[in-house]
Amino acid sequence: MAGIIDKTKRRFLLTTLRCSAAASPLMLGACVSTEELYAKYDEQACVFVVEEGPGKTLTLREEVSNLAYAWEPAVYFDYDDASLTEESKNKLDTAFPILKQFPQLRLGLQGFTDSVGSYNYNIKLADRRVDAVLDYLKANGIDAERISSQPIGEGLPDLGDDLALAHANNRRVELMLLDELGRPLHPRYSFASD
């Protein structure tokens, strides 16, 4: 019997952790089956809807609470540089409200470079770019335990027709929201037109 209670408590905690900010406290006043109880919580799993706003800005809206958060999926760097510009810092600042509102969410950082330079140099440069973003997030109160990082270098390039633009797009660190188990969130996209 103790094993069943422990599993029940664990499932309840895991389910409420999914969306603890939006889930309302449970009021038990009558007998209900376990299936009925958990079905209600399973329906409330956090689902983020991505909406594109003016100027190609992205907004993440959490469906249960209907709260909306600006989200910047990448910050960009100058040629052969790993320092954050003021513009990049401002973009990173948009991550703080969602990371603080949903402490169960994690963040994955992937660092990229253009194809100029050797493979080894570009991996080191990508690592320095990821470290710059990581240091900024930690300096602003985001626990390093919530962040995983990977320098990719010149892999997965943008291969557009405009080579200068493609190189500029490749000098970036991408920010990917992850669930509490470290799996990428799969937001739904809103295609509604205004």
SELO-675094 format. One record per residue: z, x, y of N, C-alpha, C in turn; residue in three letters. Coordinates in Angstrom, 2 decimals. Last residue first. Layout:
BEGIN
Z; X; Y; Z; X; Y; Z; X; Y; ala;
...
END
This chain:
BEGIN
-38.14; -4.75; 38.71; -37.54; -5.49; 39.85; -38.55; -6.37; 40.52; asp;
-38.35; -4.87; 35.17; -38.90; -4.48; 36.48; -38.27; -5.35; 37.56; ser;
-36.77; -3.52; 32.35; -36.91; -4.65; 33.27; -37.44; -4.15; 34.60; ala;
-36.27; -1.74; 30.45; -37.62; -1.73; 30.97; -37.86; -2.90; 31.91; phe;
-33.69; 0.31; 29.65; -33.99; -0.98; 30.26; -35.37; -0.89; 30.89; ser;
-32.95; 1.86; 26.61; -33.62; 1.92; 27.90; -33.95; 0.52; 28.39; tyr;
-29.93; 2.82; 25.06; -31.08; 1.93; 25.11; -31.68; 2.03; 26.50; arg;
-28.87; 6.07; 23.97; -28.85; 4.95; 24.91; -30.09; 4.10; 24.76; pro;
-27.40; 7.52; 21.65; -28.76; 7.00; 21.74; -28.76; 5.81; 22.67; his;
-25.63; 10.52; 21.76; -25.66; 9.09; 22.01; -27.12; 8.67; 22.11; leu;
-25.48; 12.99; 19.20; -26.08; 12.51; 20.46; -25.98; 10.99; 20.56; pro;
-22.25; 13.71; 17.85; -23.62; 13.25; 17.62; -24.19; 12.74; 18.94; arg;
-19.57; 14.38; 17.97; -20.54; 15.39; 18.37; -21.99; 15.00; 18.13; gly;
-17.80; 12.40; 17.58; -18.08; 13.24; 16.42; -19.11; 14.32; 16.73; leu;
-17.80; 10.96; 19.92; -16.58; 11.71; 19.58; -16.75; 12.61; 18.37; glu;
-21.21; 11.55; 21.10; -20.07; 10.70; 20.74; -18.90; 11.59; 20.32; asp;
-22.65; 13.14; 23.98; -22.40; 13.09; 22.55; -21.23; 12.15; 22.28; leu;
-25.16; 13.61; 26.40; -23.92; 12.95; 26.03; -23.83; 12.84; 24.52; leu;
-26.50; 16.61; 27.47; -26.66; 15.52; 26.52; -25.29; 14.92; 26.19; met;
-28.11; 18.33; 29.90; -26.81; 17.76; 29.57; -27.02; 16.55; 28.68; leu;
-30.00; 21.34; 30.05; -29.94; 19.90; 29.81; -28.54; 19.50; 29.41; glu;
-30.89; 23.63; 32.39; -29.87; 23.34; 31.39; -29.81; 21.83; 31.28; val;
-34.01; 25.40; 33.05; -33.05; 24.30; 33.17; -31.94; 24.41; 32.13; arg;
-36.99; 26.07; 33.47; -35.80; 26.81; 33.90; -34.66; 25.81; 34.15; arg;
-39.10; 24.34; 33.01; -38.48; 25.01; 31.86; -37.22; 25.79; 32.23; asn;
-40.02; 23.58; 35.47; -39.34; 22.58; 34.64; -38.61; 23.21; 33.46; asn;
-41.30; 25.97; 36.25; -40.12; 25.49; 37.00; -39.33; 24.47; 36.18; ala;
-43.42; 26.02; 34.40; -42.41; 27.09; 34.39; -41.14; 26.64; 35.11; his;
-44.78; 23.68; 35.25; -44.24; 23.76; 33.88; -43.17; 24.85; 33.79; ala;
-45.55; 24.46; 37.81; -44.62; 23.35; 37.65; -43.98; 23.37; 36.26; leu;
-47.32; 26.54; 37.13; -46.16; 26.82; 37.99; -45.11; 25.72; 37.84; ala;
-49.26; 25.19; 35.56; -48.42; 26.22; 34.97; -47.18; 26.52; 35.81; leu;
-50.17; 22.05; 35.10; -49.80; 22.90; 36.24; -48.81; 23.94; 35.75; asp;
-50.21; 20.78; 32.62; -51.43; 21.42; 33.11; -51.15; 22.37; 34.28; asp;
-47.19; 21.44; 30.66; -48.06; 20.67; 31.55; -49.27; 21.47; 31.99; gly;
-45.31; 21.96; 28.60; -46.64; 22.57; 28.59; -47.61; 21.80; 29.47; leu;
-42.09; 22.91; 28.39; -42.93; 21.90; 29.03; -44.30; 22.56; 29.17; asp;
-40.95; 24.33; 25.24; -41.42; 24.39; 26.63; -42.14; 23.13; 27.08; pro;
-39.12; 25.03; 23.05; -39.34; 23.65; 23.52; -39.86; 23.60; 24.95; leu;
-37.90; 28.30; 24.02; -38.28; 27.29; 23.04; -38.40; 25.92; 23.68; gly;
-36.92; 30.23; 25.67; -38.25; 29.71; 25.98; -38.75; 28.69; 24.96; glu;
-33.55; 29.36; 25.27; -34.52; 30.29; 25.84; -35.84; 29.60; 26.11; gly;
-31.34; 28.15; 24.26; -32.57; 28.02; 23.49; -33.63; 28.99; 24.01; ile;
-27.91; 28.27; 23.88; -29.05; 28.82; 24.62; -30.29; 28.74; 23.74; pro;
-25.68; 25.68; 23.67; -26.65; 26.42; 22.90; -27.74; 26.95; 23.83; gln;
-22.39; 24.21; 23.44; -23.52; 24.78; 24.18; -24.41; 25.59; 23.26; ser;
-20.12; 21.52; 23.86; -20.79; 22.48; 22.97; -22.03; 22.98; 23.70; ser;
-17.08; 20.34; 25.09; -18.42; 20.81; 25.41; -18.92; 21.76; 24.34; ile;
-14.46; 19.76; 24.77; -15.39; 18.61; 24.73; -16.84; 19.04; 24.89; arg;
-13.11; 22.08; 25.21; -13.17; 21.59; 23.82; -14.14; 20.42; 23.67; glu;
-13.00; 22.36; 27.95; -14.04; 23.10; 27.23; -14.18; 22.64; 25.79; ala;
-12.44; 19.54; 29.94; -11.91; 20.40; 28.89; -13.05; 21.05; 28.11; asp;
-13.04; 19.43; 33.31; -13.56; 18.99; 32.02; -13.13; 20.01; 30.97; ile;
-12.21; 20.33; 35.87; -11.31; 19.54; 35.05; -11.85; 19.02; 33.73; gly;
-13.87; 22.04; 37.22; -13.68; 20.70; 37.77; -12.98; 19.76; 36.80; asn;
-14.12; 24.27; 35.73; -13.43; 24.42; 37.02; -13.15; 23.07; 37.66; ala;
-15.72; 23.24; 33.67; -14.31; 23.57; 33.40; -13.53; 23.68; 34.69; lys;
-18.17; 23.00; 35.06; -17.52; 21.81; 34.49; -16.04; 22.07; 34.23; leu;
-18.64; 25.70; 35.69; -18.50; 24.70; 36.76; -17.80; 23.45; 36.25; tyr;
-18.86; 26.85; 33.14; -17.80; 27.29; 34.06; -17.57; 26.27; 35.18; asp;
-21.18; 25.49; 32.23; -19.90; 25.34; 31.54; -18.74; 25.72; 32.45; leu;
-23.10; 26.52; 34.00; -22.81; 25.08; 33.98; -21.45; 24.82; 33.34; val;
-22.94; 29.24; 33.31; -22.74; 28.82; 34.71; -22.39; 27.34; 34.78; ala;
-23.59; 29.18; 30.58; -22.25; 29.59; 31.00; -21.95; 29.17; 32.43; asp;
-26.30; 28.49; 30.77; -25.36; 27.56; 30.11; -23.93; 27.90; 30.54; val;
-27.19; 30.85; 32.00; -27.34; 29.55; 32.67; -26.39; 28.51; 32.08; arg;
-26.65; 32.75; 30.04; -25.98; 32.86; 31.34; -26.08; 31.54; 32.11; arg;
-28.41; 31.81; 28.05; -26.97; 31.83; 27.80; -26.18; 31.93; 29.11; asp;
-30.86; 32.31; 29.27; -30.49; 30.92; 28.95; -28.98; 30.82; 28.71; ala;
-30.71; 35.11; 29.31; -30.77; 34.37; 30.56; -30.36; 32.91; 30.34; leu;
-30.78; 35.63; 26.55; -29.60; 36.04; 27.34; -29.56; 35.29; 28.67; lys;
-33.31; 34.61; 25.97; -32.13; 34.04; 25.30; -30.87; 34.39; 26.10; ile;
-34.91; 36.31; 27.54; -34.84; 34.88; 27.87; -33.66; 34.19; 27.18; asn;
-34.61; 38.78; 26.25; -34.15; 38.62; 27.64; -33.97; 37.14; 27.97; tyr;
-35.79; 38.15; 23.77; -34.37; 38.53; 23.85; -33.82; 38.37; 25.26; asn;
-38.49; 37.62; 24.59; -37.69; 36.60; 23.91; -36.20; 36.91; 24.05; tyr;
-39.30; 38.87; 27.89; -39.20; 38.99; 26.43; -38.33; 37.87; 25.86; ser;
-41.17; 37.06; 30.46; -40.12; 37.95; 29.96; -40.07; 37.94; 28.45; gly;
-41.89; 33.67; 30.79; -42.04; 34.99; 31.39; -40.88; 35.86; 30.92; val;
-41.47; 31.10; 29.95; -41.93; 32.07; 28.95; -42.18; 33.47; 29.52; ser;
-38.34; 29.82; 31.27; -39.80; 29.81; 31.14; -40.19; 30.91; 30.17; asp;
-35.47; 28.60; 29.43; -36.12; 29.48; 30.39; -37.62; 29.24; 30.32; thr;
-32.50; 26.61; 28.84; -33.91; 26.94; 28.67; -34.37; 27.91; 29.74; phe;
-29.61; 25.44; 27.13; -30.20; 26.27; 28.19; -31.61; 26.70; 27.85; gly;
-27.77; 22.58; 26.67; -28.83; 23.40; 26.10; -29.53; 24.12; 27.25; gln;
-24.69; 21.12; 25.98; -25.49; 21.84; 26.98; -26.53; 22.67; 26.25; leu;
-23.13; 18.07; 25.30; -23.89; 19.19; 24.76; -24.73; 19.80; 25.87; gly;
-20.00; 16.56; 25.42; -21.19; 16.95; 26.16; -21.84; 18.14; 25.49; leu;
-18.28; 13.54; 24.41; -18.44; 14.99; 24.46; -19.75; 15.28; 25.19; arg;
-16.00; 10.85; 24.91; -17.35; 11.40; 24.91; -17.30; 12.92; 25.02; leu;
-13.40; 10.15; 25.26; -13.82; 10.39; 23.89; -15.23; 10.98; 23.82; gln;
-13.04; 9.54; 27.93; -12.61; 10.86; 27.47; -12.99; 11.16; 26.02; pro;
-14.59; 7.99; 30.10; -14.71; 7.91; 28.65; -14.34; 9.26; 28.04; phe;
-14.00; 8.70; 32.71; -13.80; 7.30; 32.30; -13.80; 7.16; 30.78; gln;
-14.79; 11.39; 32.75; -13.37; 11.05; 32.95; -13.06; 9.62; 32.51; lys;
-17.50; 11.23; 32.35; -16.71; 12.04; 31.42; -15.21; 11.76; 31.57; leu;
-18.26; 9.63; 34.52; -18.43; 9.11; 33.16; -17.61; 9.92; 32.16; ile;
-17.49; 11.29; 36.78; -16.95; 9.94; 36.58; -17.09; 9.43; 35.15; pro;
-18.97; 13.82; 36.29; -17.51; 13.71; 36.22; -16.99; 12.28; 36.04; phe;
-21.68; 13.84; 36.73; -21.21; 13.73; 35.34; -19.71; 13.44; 35.27; ala;
-22.17; 14.33; 39.36; -22.37; 12.95; 38.91; -21.89; 12.76; 37.47; thr;
-21.90; 17.06; 39.63; -20.78; 16.22; 40.07; -20.94; 14.77; 39.60; asp;
-24.41; 17.99; 39.00; -23.36; 18.07; 37.98; -22.16; 17.19; 38.34; leu;
-25.62; 17.57; 41.48; -26.09; 16.83; 40.31; -25.04; 16.84; 39.21; lys;
-24.21; 19.42; 43.04; -24.14; 17.99; 43.37; -24.60; 17.13; 42.20; asn;
-25.02; 21.77; 41.78; -23.61; 21.38; 41.74; -23.44; 19.90; 42.05; lys;
-27.74; 21.75; 42.47; -27.34; 21.66; 41.07; -25.89; 21.23; 40.94; ser;
-27.52; 22.04; 45.25; -28.16; 20.85; 44.70; -27.77; 20.65; 43.24; glu;
-26.40; 24.57; 45.41; -25.61; 23.42; 45.87; -26.19; 22.12; 45.33; glu;
-27.21; 26.28; 42.33; -27.44; 25.97; 43.74; -26.51; 24.83; 44.13; thr;
-25.83; 28.58; 40.09; -25.99; 27.18; 40.45; -26.21; 27.05; 41.95; leu;
-27.59; 31.34; 38.67; -26.55; 30.81; 39.56; -26.88; 29.37; 39.94; ser;
-29.43; 32.70; 37.25; -28.49; 31.88; 36.49; -27.39; 31.32; 37.37; ala;
-32.88; 33.57; 37.47; -31.58; 33.37; 38.10; -30.72; 32.45; 37.23; asp;
-35.66; 33.72; 37.16; -34.83; 34.86; 36.77; -33.42; 34.78; 37.37; asp;
-36.26; 31.19; 39.52; -36.84; 32.19; 38.65; -35.87; 33.35; 38.43; tyr;
-33.56; 28.79; 39.69; -34.65; 29.58; 40.27; -35.12; 30.61; 39.26; asp;
-32.92; 25.87; 37.68; -32.58; 27.19; 38.19; -33.82; 27.85; 38.79; phe;
-31.61; 22.51; 37.33; -32.69; 23.49; 37.32; -32.27; 24.77; 38.04; tyr;
-30.07; 20.24; 35.09; -30.04; 20.98; 36.36; -31.02; 22.13; 36.21; val;
-30.35; 16.96; 33.63; -30.64; 18.40; 33.65; -30.40; 18.95; 35.05; ala;
-29.64; 14.27; 33.81; -29.81; 14.86; 32.48; -30.08; 16.36; 32.47; pro;
-27.25; 12.69; 35.59; -28.30; 13.68; 35.78; -28.50; 14.42; 34.46; glu;
-26.29; 9.46; 36.28; -26.31; 10.52; 35.27; -27.50; 11.42; 35.53; trp;
-24.04; 7.11; 37.66; -25.21; 7.96; 37.85; -25.15; 9.06; 36.80; ala;
-22.90; 4.25; 35.99; -22.63; 5.62; 36.39; -23.94; 6.35; 36.59; tyr;
-21.44; 1.02; 35.89; -22.64; 1.85; 35.98; -22.26; 3.22; 36.53; ala;
-19.92; -1.38; 33.76; -19.77; -0.32; 34.75; -21.01; 0.55; 34.73; leu;
-19.86; -3.33; 31.86; -20.92; -3.41; 32.86; -20.74; -2.41; 33.99; asn;
-18.26; -3.25; 29.66; -17.59; -3.36; 30.96; -18.58; -3.59; 32.09; ser;
-20.31; -3.27; 27.68; -19.13; -4.13; 27.57; -18.48; -4.33; 28.93; val;
-22.39; -1.40; 28.48; -22.63; -2.84; 28.33; -21.38; -3.70; 28.32; glu;
-22.58; 0.89; 31.00; -21.86; 0.60; 29.76; -21.86; -0.92; 29.61; glu;
-25.35; 2.45; 32.26; -24.50; 1.27; 32.40; -23.90; 0.98; 31.04; arg;
-26.44; 5.23; 33.91; -25.95; 4.77; 32.62; -25.05; 3.58; 32.88; leu;
-29.29; 5.90; 35.77; -27.97; 5.29; 35.78; -27.64; 4.89; 34.36; thr;
-31.33; 8.38; 37.27; -30.92; 7.64; 36.09; -29.53; 7.10; 36.29; leu;
-33.88; 8.49; 39.75; -32.51; 8.74; 39.34; -32.19; 7.87; 38.13; thr;
-36.42; 8.19; 40.87; -36.33; 8.65; 39.47; -34.90; 9.02; 39.05; lys;
-36.18; 6.93; 43.30; -36.31; 8.38; 43.28; -36.14; 8.98; 41.90; gly;
-34.10; 4.27; 42.17; -35.01; 4.82; 43.17; -35.03; 6.35; 43.09; pro;
-33.50; 4.37; 38.57; -33.33; 3.85; 39.92; -34.32; 4.47; 40.87; gly;
-33.59; 3.33; 35.29; -34.15; 4.25; 36.26; -34.07; 3.62; 37.63; glu;
-30.95; 3.06; 32.99; -31.81; 2.39; 33.95; -32.31; 3.42; 34.95; glu;
-29.76; 2.88; 29.78; -30.27; 3.79; 30.80; -31.22; 3.01; 31.69; val;
-26.85; 1.64; 28.48; -28.21; 1.28; 28.81; -28.63; 2.20; 29.95; val;
-24.62; 2.32; 25.90; -25.07; 2.66; 27.24; -26.53; 2.27; 27.38; phe;
-22.16; 0.81; 24.19; -23.60; 0.95; 24.21; -23.99; 1.20; 25.66; val;
-19.28; 1.08; 22.35; -19.92; 1.40; 23.63; -21.42; 1.55; 23.45; cys;
-18.59; -1.71; 20.33; -18.89; -0.28; 20.40; -19.63; -0.02; 21.70; ala;
-17.94; -4.34; 19.91; -17.68; -3.78; 21.22; -17.92; -2.28; 21.30; gln;
-18.33; -5.02; 17.30; -19.30; -5.53; 18.26; -19.15; -4.86; 19.61; glu;
-16.02; -3.96; 16.23; -17.28; -3.30; 15.94; -18.38; -3.76; 16.89; asp;
-14.11; -5.84; 17.07; -14.13; -4.51; 17.68; -15.43; -3.79; 17.42; tyr;
-14.85; -8.04; 15.48; -14.75; -8.18; 16.92; -14.81; -6.82; 17.61; lys;
-14.62; -6.97; 12.95; -15.94; -7.38; 13.41; -15.94; -7.50; 14.92; ala;
-11.90; -6.64; 12.59; -12.70; -5.47; 12.91; -14.10; -5.83; 13.36; tyr;
-11.07; -9.35; 12.15; -10.44; -8.52; 13.16; -11.34; -7.37; 13.57; leu;
-12.60; -10.18; 9.99; -12.74; -10.85; 11.28; -12.19; -9.99; 12.41; glu;
-11.68; -8.38; 8.02; -13.09; -8.39; 8.40; -13.29; -9.05; 9.77; glu;
-9.00; -9.10; 7.81; -9.34; -7.77; 8.29; -10.78; -7.73; 8.77; thr;
-8.38; -12.46; 8.96; -8.75; -11.49; 7.93; -9.08; -10.15; 8.58; ser;
-5.46; -13.54; 10.67; -6.91; -13.38; 10.60; -7.21; -12.36; 9.52; val;
-2.89; -15.55; 11.82; -3.39; -14.74; 10.71; -4.91; -14.72; 10.75; cys;
-2.15; -15.23; 15.32; -2.38; -16.01; 14.11; -2.88; -15.08; 13.04; ala;
-1.90; -13.56; 17.38; -1.00; -14.69; 17.39; -1.14; -15.53; 16.13; gly;
-2.44; -10.57; 18.83; -2.40; -11.20; 17.51; -1.40; -12.35; 17.55; leu;
-4.49; -9.21; 21.08; -3.38; -10.14; 21.03; -3.42; -10.83; 19.68; met;
-5.44; -6.04; 22.11; -5.54; -7.04; 21.06; -4.28; -7.90; 21.07; leu;
-6.73; -5.25; 25.33; -5.68; -5.16; 24.32; -5.79; -6.31; 23.34; pro;
-10.30; -4.69; 25.55; -9.07; -5.30; 26.03; -8.01; -5.18; 24.94; ser;
-12.34; -1.86; 26.09; -11.78; -2.82; 25.15; -10.48; -3.38; 25.71; ala;
-13.05; 0.08; 27.92; -13.57; -1.27; 28.11; -12.92; -2.30; 27.20; ala;
-11.82; 2.43; 27.20; -11.73; 2.01; 28.60; -12.17; 0.56; 28.78; ala;
-12.40; 2.78; 24.52; -11.04; 2.43; 24.91; -10.94; 1.95; 26.34; ser;
-14.53; 2.87; 22.67; -14.70; 2.26; 23.98; -13.35; 1.86; 24.55; cys;
-13.78; 4.37; 20.49; -15.18; 4.28; 20.87; -15.34; 3.79; 22.28; arg;
-11.11; 3.93; 20.08; -11.50; 5.13; 20.80; -12.95; 5.08; 21.24; leu;
-11.13; 1.66; 18.52; -10.74; 1.51; 19.92; -11.07; 2.76; 20.71; thr;
-11.98; 2.83; 16.12; -12.78; 1.79; 16.75; -12.41; 1.64; 18.21; thr;
-9.94; 4.64; 15.55; -11.31; 5.12; 15.74; -12.16; 4.09; 16.46; leu;
-7.75; 2.84; 15.32; -7.76; 3.87; 16.34; -9.17; 4.38; 16.60; leu;
-8.61; 1.25; 13.13; -8.29; 0.63; 14.42; -8.36; 1.66; 15.53; phe;
-8.82; 3.20; 11.15; -10.01; 2.48; 11.58; -9.79; 1.83; 12.93; arg;
-6.11; 3.98; 11.00; -7.14; 4.95; 11.35; -8.40; 4.24; 11.85; arg;
-4.88; 1.61; 10.15; -4.51; 2.20; 11.44; -5.60; 3.15; 11.91; lys;
-6.17; 1.36; 7.66; -6.29; 0.32; 8.67; -5.97; 0.88; 10.05; thr;
-5.33; 3.67; 6.35; -6.76; 3.47; 6.59; -6.98; 2.43; 7.68; lys;
-2.54; 3.12; 6.29; -3.04; 4.29; 7.01; -4.52; 4.16; 7.31; asp;
-2.56; 0.81; 4.70; -2.09; 0.73; 6.09; -2.61; 1.91; 6.88; ile;
-3.46; 1.93; 2.31; -4.24; 0.87; 2.96; -3.85; 0.75; 4.42; ile;
-1.40; 3.72; 1.69; -2.76; 4.22; 1.93; -3.63; 3.20; 2.64; gly;
0.73; 1.99; 1.22; 0.79; 2.87; 2.40; -0.59; 3.41; 2.73; ala;
0.00; 0.83; -1.20; 0.00; 0.00; 0.00; 0.00; 0.86; 1.26; met;
END
